[in-house]
């Protein structure tokens, strides 16, 4: 094997190894992005649920006593 062929083989091996490593990193980043999307959706849903609870509490606090009694009676 002459030196030129050896250099070409080394360059090809290094290039393929780097491409494979980059591909694996990209796959890992995509998996992390999907996990982040799921977590973001979970947090968004929880925030919406908490906003609704705050709305209900504000309504209870600001409404008159009569309306509050009616609401409690309906729940019981």
N, CA, C and O of each residue as an XYZ file, in Angstrom:
304
protein
N       0.863     -1.169      0.000
C       0.000      0.000      0.000
C       0.912      1.236      0.000
O       1.802      1.362      0.841
N       0.684      2.119     -0.929
C       1.520      3.309     -0.998
C       0.998      4.390     -0.042
O      -0.142      4.289      0.413
N       1.775      5.394      0.269
C       1.395      6.430      1.241
C       0.131      7.190      0.839
O      -0.658      7.570      1.703
N      -0.070      7.413     -0.452
C      -1.270      8.126     -0.899
C      -2.537      7.360     -0.530
O      -3.488      7.953     -0.023
N      -2.561      6.074     -0.772
C      -3.721      5.255     -0.421
C      -3.948      5.257      1.089
O      -5.088      5.316      1.552
N      -2.875      5.193      1.841
C      -2.998      5.195      3.295
C      -3.631      6.503      3.791
O      -4.493      6.491      4.670
N      -3.194      7.621      3.219
C      -3.752      8.928      3.596
C      -5.232      8.987      3.232
O      -6.041      9.472      4.024
N      -5.592      8.511      2.070
C      -6.995      8.525      1.636
C      -7.841      7.673      2.574
O      -8.930      8.089      2.969
N      -7.362      6.502      2.931
C      -8.115      5.620      3.830
C      -8.289      6.277      5.202
O      -9.371      6.206      5.786
N      -7.248      6.906      5.716
C      -7.338      7.582      7.016
C      -8.361      8.713      6.952
O      -9.169      8.867      7.868
N      -8.335      9.495      5.893
C      -9.286     10.603      5.748
C     -10.714     10.077      5.669
O     -11.617     10.647      6.282
N     -10.927      9.011      4.933
C     -12.267      8.434      4.804
C     -12.749      7.904      6.156
O     -13.892      8.150      6.542
N     -11.908      7.192      6.864
C     -12.293      6.644      8.171
C     -12.625      7.762      9.147
O     -13.631      7.683      9.853
N     -11.808      8.790      9.199
C     -12.062      9.919     10.104
C     -13.361     10.626      9.720
O     -14.146     10.981     10.599
N     -13.603     10.835      8.433
C     -14.825     11.516      7.983
C     -16.072     10.708      8.314
O     -17.067     11.262      8.783
N     -16.023      9.417      8.076
C     -17.181      8.563      8.371
C     -17.444      8.533      9.874
O     -18.595      8.587     10.305
N     -16.385      8.446     10.667
C     -16.539      8.433     12.125
C     -17.158      9.731     12.618
O     -18.047      9.705     13.469
N     -16.709     10.853     12.104
C     -17.265     12.148     12.511
C     -18.734     12.260     12.088
O     -19.562     12.733     12.866
N     -19.060     11.838     10.883
C     -20.445     11.899     10.416
C     -21.342     11.018     11.293
O     -22.452     11.420     11.642
N     -20.875      9.844     11.644
C     -21.663      8.949     12.494
C     -21.873      9.559     13.878
O     -22.974      9.501     14.425
N     -20.811     10.146     14.446
C     -20.914     10.774     15.762
C     -21.892     11.956     15.728
O     -22.691     12.121     16.649
N     -21.833     12.775     14.677
C     -22.766     13.896     14.530
C     -24.195     13.405     14.400
O     -25.114     13.995     14.969
N     -24.383     12.336     13.660
C     -25.719     11.756     13.501
C     -26.274     11.296     14.853
O     -27.441     11.537     15.162
N     -25.445     10.643     15.646
C     -25.888     10.163     16.957
C     -26.226     11.330     17.884
O     -27.202     11.262     18.631
N     -25.447     12.376     17.842
C     -25.748     13.575     18.655
C     -27.067     14.197     18.214
O     -27.867     14.620     19.049
N     -27.293     14.252     16.913
C     -28.532     14.823     16.393
C     -29.737     14.014     16.862
O     -30.755     14.584     17.255
N     -29.623     12.679     16.821
C     -30.720     11.826     17.290
C     -30.990     12.065     18.772
O     -32.148     12.102     19.189
N     -29.956     12.225     19.559
C     -30.117     12.480     20.992
C     -30.793     13.831     21.230
O     -31.660     13.951     22.096
N     -30.397     14.840     20.464
C     -31.012     16.156     20.615
C     -32.488     16.114     20.248
O     -33.307     16.752     20.909
N     -32.843     15.360     19.186
C     -34.253     15.237     18.803
C     -35.059     14.558     19.903
O     -36.186     14.967     20.180
N     -34.506     13.536     20.528
C     -35.197     12.850     21.627
C     -35.401     13.807     22.793
O     -36.465     13.804     23.412
N     -34.406     14.619     23.102
C     -34.535     15.597     24.181
C     -35.586     16.648     23.841
O     -36.330     17.087     24.718
N     -35.653     17.052     22.580
C     -36.660     18.035     22.170
C     -38.067     17.476     22.353
O     -38.962     18.183     22.816
N     -38.264     16.200     21.987
C     -39.587     15.594     22.167
C     -39.961     15.545     23.638
O     -41.106     15.824     23.995
N     -39.017     15.194     24.493
C     -39.279     15.157     25.935
C     -39.603     16.562     26.439
O     -40.477     16.726     27.291
N     -38.917     17.565     25.927
C     -39.186     18.941     26.326
C     -40.583     19.370     25.876
O     -41.279     20.076     26.606
N     -40.995     18.948     24.680
C     -42.330     19.284     24.187
C     -43.404     18.682     25.079
O     -44.403     19.338     25.373
N     -43.212     17.449     25.510
C     -44.186     16.796     26.390
C     -44.246     17.528     27.721
O     -45.333     17.780     28.241
N     -43.103     17.869     28.273
C     -43.063     18.588     29.551
C     -43.699     19.965     29.407
O     -44.430     20.403     30.295
N     -43.431     20.653     28.301
C     -44.038     21.962     28.061
C     -45.556     21.858     28.000
O     -46.256     22.695     28.570
N     -46.073     20.838     27.313
C     -47.522     20.657     27.211
C     -48.123     20.365     28.577
O     -49.201     20.867     28.895
N     -47.439     19.556     29.396
C     -47.933     19.230     30.727
C     -48.006     20.492     31.589
O     -48.989     20.710     32.298
N     -46.966     21.317     31.523
C     -46.940     22.547     32.316
C     -48.008     23.521     31.811
O     -48.667     24.184     32.612
N     -48.180     23.611     30.509
C     -49.203     24.489     29.945
C     -50.601     24.071     30.402
O     -51.416     24.919     30.765
N     -50.876     22.777     30.383
C     -52.172     22.285     30.852
C     -52.383     22.592     32.328
O     -53.478     22.976     32.738
N     -51.335     22.421     33.123
C     -51.456     22.696     34.554
C     -51.698     24.181     34.808
O     -52.492     24.539     35.678
N     -51.024     25.042     34.062
C     -51.235     26.487     34.212
C     -52.679     26.848     33.855
O     -53.299     27.658     34.545
N     -53.212     26.264     32.800
C     -54.597     26.539     32.410
C     -55.556     26.082     33.505
O     -56.518     26.780     33.828
N     -55.288     24.898     34.078
C     -56.136     24.386     35.155
C     -56.066     25.306     36.378
O     -57.090     25.586     37.002
N     -54.878     25.770     36.719
C     -54.724     26.663     37.868
C     -55.372     28.020     37.624
O     -55.937     28.612     38.544
N     -55.295     28.513     36.394
C     -55.969     29.778     36.072
C     -57.476     29.645     36.264
O     -58.123     30.557     36.778
N     -58.028     28.516     35.854
C     -59.460     28.288     36.042
C     -59.812     28.250     37.526
O     -60.830     28.808     37.936
N     -58.992     27.610     38.318
C     -59.238     27.562     39.769
C     -59.192     28.955     40.371
O     -60.019     29.290     41.220
N     -58.228     29.780     39.941
C     -58.135     31.151     40.449
C     -59.372     31.945     40.043
O     -59.895     32.731     40.833
N     -59.843     31.738     38.807
C     -61.059     32.417     38.355
C     -62.242     32.074     39.257
O     -63.016     32.951     39.641
N     -62.374     30.797     39.588
C     -63.471     30.358     40.463
C     -63.319     30.976     41.842
O     -64.298     31.456     42.414
N     -62.109     30.974     42.384
C     -61.896     31.569     43.706
C     -62.178     33.071     43.698
O     -62.761     33.596     44.646
N     -61.772     33.758     42.644
C     -62.068     35.192     42.546
C     -63.568     35.429     42.502
O     -64.075     36.370     43.112
N     -64.269     34.576     41.784
C     -65.718     34.710     41.696
C     -66.358     34.498     43.064
O     -67.275     35.225     43.445
N     -65.877     33.509     43.793
C     -66.428     33.235     45.118
C     -66.154     34.403     46.050
O     -67.033     34.792     46.818
N     -64.968     34.966     46.000
C     -64.602     36.053     46.903
C     -65.358     37.330     46.567
O     -65.758     38.056     47.478
N     -65.563     37.622     45.311
C     -66.173     38.889     44.926
C     -67.693     38.858     44.879
O     -68.323     39.914     44.925
N     -68.306     37.668     44.789
C     -69.762     37.587     44.758
C     -70.338     37.807     46.150
O     -69.655     37.663     47.164
N     -71.614     38.161     46.162
C     -72.297     38.380     47.434
C     -72.505     37.085     48.201
O     -72.371     35.993     47.648
N     -72.831     37.216     49.471
C     -73.032     36.050     50.322
C     -74.162     35.161     49.826
O     -74.062     33.937     49.910
N     -75.225     35.748     49.315
C     -76.354     34.955     48.845
C     -75.944     34.026     47.713
O     -76.283     32.842     47.723
N     -75.231     34.545     46.760
C     -74.792     33.727     45.627
C     -73.857     32.620     46.102
O     -73.916     31.500     45.593
N     -72.991     32.921     47.075
C     -72.084     31.919     47.624
C     -72.869     30.800     48.310
O     -72.540     29.626     48.144
N     -73.881     31.146     49.062
C     -74.710     30.122     49.715
C     -75.388     29.228     48.686
O     -75.467     28.014     48.869
N     -75.879     29.829     47.604
C     -76.525     29.040     46.550
C     -75.526     28.073     45.904
O     -75.855     26.913     45.653
N     -74.328     28.545     45.642
C     -73.308     27.678     45.046
C     -72.981     26.511     45.978
O     -72.893     25.365     45.535
N     -72.802     26.801     47.261
C     -72.477     25.751     48.226
C     -73.642     24.762     48.332
O     -73.427     23.555     48.439
N     -74.851     25.268     48.302
C     -76.025     24.390     48.386
C     -76.086     23.466     47.166
O     -76.420     22.288     47.294
N     -75.770     23.991     46.002
C     -75.779     23.167     44.803
C     -74.704     22.088     44.841
O     -74.906     20.988     44.326
N     -73.583     22.395     45.436
C     -72.497     21.426     45.517
C     -72.760     20.330     46.537
O     -72.288     19.204     46.381
N     -73.501     20.654     47.563
C     -73.749     19.684     48.647
C     -74.808     18.677     48.293
O     -75.123     17.803     49.100
